[in-house]
Amino acid sequence: MLPIKPIKKIIAGLILLLLVVSGLVYAKRELKNESPKNPSPKPLTEAEKYEARRKWDFSADGIMFNNWAASPAGKKIQASADKLSNSVKNNTKMEAVIRSLTLPEGARLGFGMMVKIDNEDYILSFGAGASKEFEQLRSLKVNDKISIRSHAISKAPKYAYPIVTGNYVELNGKVIYKRAPRTDGC
């Protein structure tokens, strides 16, 4: 039979171990239930937006872009973009004719094509996506007349045409592409 003093030490050790383990479990549970310490960032105020834009305007990229926008090529692209701005803002259909099934050389816009809308050339970009998503668009041919809707027009010094983001394409009254709604909350 064991003497009583070592048994008391063993029991005391086991109780101490039990207390430490239960404390760790309790602390871990509290950490999981705690709200995140970094709440989502607040939207920028008008003053902060203005300051960020001003800072960008004086950066190397901003200066290069502003010089391009003031050039004849930049003004021509802006004028073409302005022609479509009301249709894009109001999400109305625009009639287009496919001019080329490929984007300009070196373009990094994902899947897209060249179209003519109101006698102006545009890049119609659908972005990167699953090839299955664009399956019906790949069946289009040069000179096909399509109806499109867009939510954005952009421009960049790299491209000689405004970039129209395609949301919806219709061929002969049949919808062949409709952008899936965003699921990430933005």
Secondary structure per residue as TSV (DSSP state, phi and psi in degrees):
chain	resnum	aa	ss	phi	psi
A	1	M	-	360.0	142.6
A	2	L	-	-81.4	145.8
A	3	P	-	-67.1	159.7
A	4	I	H	-72.8	-36.1
A	5	K	H	-60.6	-48.5
A	6	P	H	-63.4	-32.8
A	7	I	H	-66.5	-40.5
A	8	K	H	-62.5	-39.1
A	9	K	H	-65.7	-40.4
A	10	I	H	-66.1	-45.2
A	11	I	H	-63.5	-43.9
A	12	A	H	-61.0	-41.2
A	13	G	H	-63.3	-42.9
A	14	L	H	-65.7	-39.3
A	15	I	H	-65.4	-42.2
A	16	L	H	-62.1	-43.7
A	17	L	H	-62.4	-42.2
A	18	L	H	-61.4	-42.4
A	19	L	H	-63.2	-43.1
A	20	V	H	-64.0	-47.3
A	21	V	H	-63.6	-45.5
A	22	S	H	-65.7	-34.2
A	23	G	H	-63.8	-41.8
A	24	L	H	-65.3	-42.5
A	25	V	H	-62.9	-44.4
A	26	Y	H	-62.5	-42.6
A	27	A	H	-64.8	-39.9
A	28	K	H	-65.6	-39.9
A	29	R	H	-63.9	-39.4
A	30	E	H	-63.4	-39.1
A	31	L	H	-65.0	-38.3
A	32	K	H	-66.9	-36.9
A	33	N	H	-80.4	-13.9
A	34	E	S	-69.2	142.5
A	35	S	-	-72.4	153.6
A	36	P	-	-62.1	142.4
A	37	K	S	-78.9	-23.2
A	38	N	S	-105.3	90.7
A	39	P	-	-66.2	161.9
A	40	S	-	-59.2	143.9
A	41	P	-	-64.9	145.0
A	42	K	-	-74.7	149.5
A	43	P	-	-62.2	149.9
A	44	L	-	-69.8	145.3
A	45	T	-	-76.9	168.0
A	46	E	H	-60.0	-39.9
A	47	A	H	-64.9	-40.1
A	48	E	H	-67.9	-39.2
A	49	K	H	-63.0	-44.7
A	50	Y	H	-60.9	-44.2
A	51	E	H	-65.9	-40.8
A	52	A	H	-64.5	-42.1
A	53	R	H	-64.9	-42.2
A	54	R	H	-62.9	-41.3
A	55	K	H	-63.2	-43.1
A	56	W	H	-65.4	-39.8
A	57	D	H	-57.5	-31.5
A	58	F	T	-93.9	-0.2
A	59	S	S	-78.5	167.6
A	60	A	H	-60.5	-42.7
A	61	D	H	-65.2	-40.8
A	62	G	H	-64.3	-42.6
A	63	I	H	-64.0	-44.3
A	64	M	H	-62.2	-44.7
A	65	F	H	-64.5	-44.3
A	66	N	H	-65.0	-37.3
A	67	N	H	-64.0	-41.9
A	68	W	H	-65.1	-43.6
A	69	A	H	-62.4	-30.5
A	70	A	H	-83.6	-12.4
A	71	S	S	-75.9	163.9
A	72	P	H	-57.5	-38.6
A	73	A	H	-65.2	-43.5
A	74	G	H	-65.1	-40.1
A	75	K	H	-66.3	-37.6
A	76	K	H	-64.7	-43.6
A	77	I	H	-66.5	-39.6
A	78	Q	H	-63.6	-40.4
A	79	A	H	-63.4	-40.6
A	80	S	H	-64.7	-41.5
A	81	A	H	-65.1	-38.7
A	82	D	H	-63.2	-31.2
A	83	K	H	-60.3	-31.7
A	84	L	H	-99.3	-4.3
A	85	S	H	-59.6	-39.8
A	86	N	H	-66.8	-40.9
A	87	S	H	-64.1	-38.6
A	88	V	H	-70.3	-44.2
A	89	K	H	-61.4	-39.2
A	90	N	T	-92.4	0.1
A	91	N	T	54.3	45.0
A	92	T	-	-96.8	159.4
A	93	K	-	-70.8	143.8
A	94	M	E	-124.5	136.1
A	95	E	E	-85.1	132.2
A	96	A	E	-136.6	154.6
A	97	V	E	-119.9	130.7
A	98	I	E	-73.5	124.6
A	99	R	E	-100.4	-33.0
A	100	S	E	-154.7	145.0
A	101	L	S	-91.8	4.0
A	102	T	S	-124.3	157.0
A	103	L	-	-85.7	163.9
A	104	P	-	-56.4	152.3
A	105	E	T	-57.3	134.8
A	106	G	T	83.8	2.2
A	107	A	-	-69.2	140.0
A	108	R	-	-121.8	52.7
A	109	L	S	-108.0	7.9
A	110	G	B	81.6	-143.4
A	111	F	E	-82.5	137.5
A	112	G	E	-174.4	-176.1
A	113	M	E	-156.6	168.3
A	114	M	E	-96.7	134.5
A	115	V	E	-133.0	160.0
A	116	K	E	-115.6	124.4
A	117	I	E	-127.0	124.7
A	118	D	T	49.4	48.8
A	119	N	T	61.0	23.8
A	120	E	E	-125.6	143.0
A	121	D	E	-88.1	141.3
A	122	Y	E	-139.6	154.7
A	123	I	E	-90.9	124.2
A	124	L	E	-101.4	108.4
A	125	S	E	-110.4	137.4
A	126	F	E	-110.0	-5.3
A	127	G	E	80.4	-177.3
A	128	A	S	-79.0	142.0
A	129	G	-	-171.9	178.0
A	130	A	-	-67.9	139.9
A	131	S	T	-62.5	-27.6
A	132	K	T	-63.5	-35.5
A	133	E	T	-61.9	-32.7
A	134	F	T	-101.8	11.9
A	135	E	T	-54.9	-48.3
A	136	Q	T	-70.1	-30.1
A	137	L	G	-66.6	-30.5
A	138	R	G	-69.2	-15.5
A	139	S	G	-83.5	-7.2
A	140	L	-	-67.3	155.0
A	141	K	-	-125.9	161.1
A	142	V	T	-60.3	140.3
A	143	N	T	76.3	3.7
A	144	D	-	-66.5	140.4
A	145	K	E	-98.5	123.0
A	146	I	E	-126.7	159.7
A	147	S	E	-109.7	133.9
A	148	I	E	-129.3	158.8
A	149	R	E	-129.4	148.7
A	150	S	E	-140.3	156.9
A	151	H	E	-111.9	-4.7
A	152	A	E	-158.9	148.1
A	153	I	E	-125.6	133.4
A	154	S	E	-131.8	170.2
A	155	K	-	-146.6	151.5
A	156	A	-	-151.2	145.0
A	157	P	T	-57.7	-25.3
A	158	K	T	-67.9	-26.5
A	159	Y	-	-113.3	143.2
A	160	A	S	-89.6	8.1
A	161	Y	S	-139.1	152.1
A	162	P	-	-66.2	153.2
A	163	I	E	-108.7	117.2
A	164	V	E	-100.8	124.5
A	165	T	E	-85.1	120.1
A	166	G	E	-81.9	127.1
A	167	N	E	-109.2	-25.8
A	168	Y	E	-155.2	133.4
A	169	V	E	-134.7	134.7
A	170	E	E	-127.8	135.1
A	171	L	E	-126.3	122.1
A	172	N	T	52.8	42.2
A	173	G	T	78.5	1.5
A	174	K	E	-111.8	128.5
A	175	V	E	-71.6	121.5
A	176	I	E	-110.6	-10.7
A	177	Y	E	-155.3	135.7
A	178	K	E	-144.6	122.6
A	179	R	-	-62.8	134.1
A	180	A	-	-69.3	141.8
A	181	P	-	-64.2	149.1
A	182	R	-	-68.7	143.1
A	183	T	-	-113.6	-0.1
A	184	D	S	-91.2	7.7
A	185	G	-	84.9	2.3
A	186	C	-	-109.0	360.0
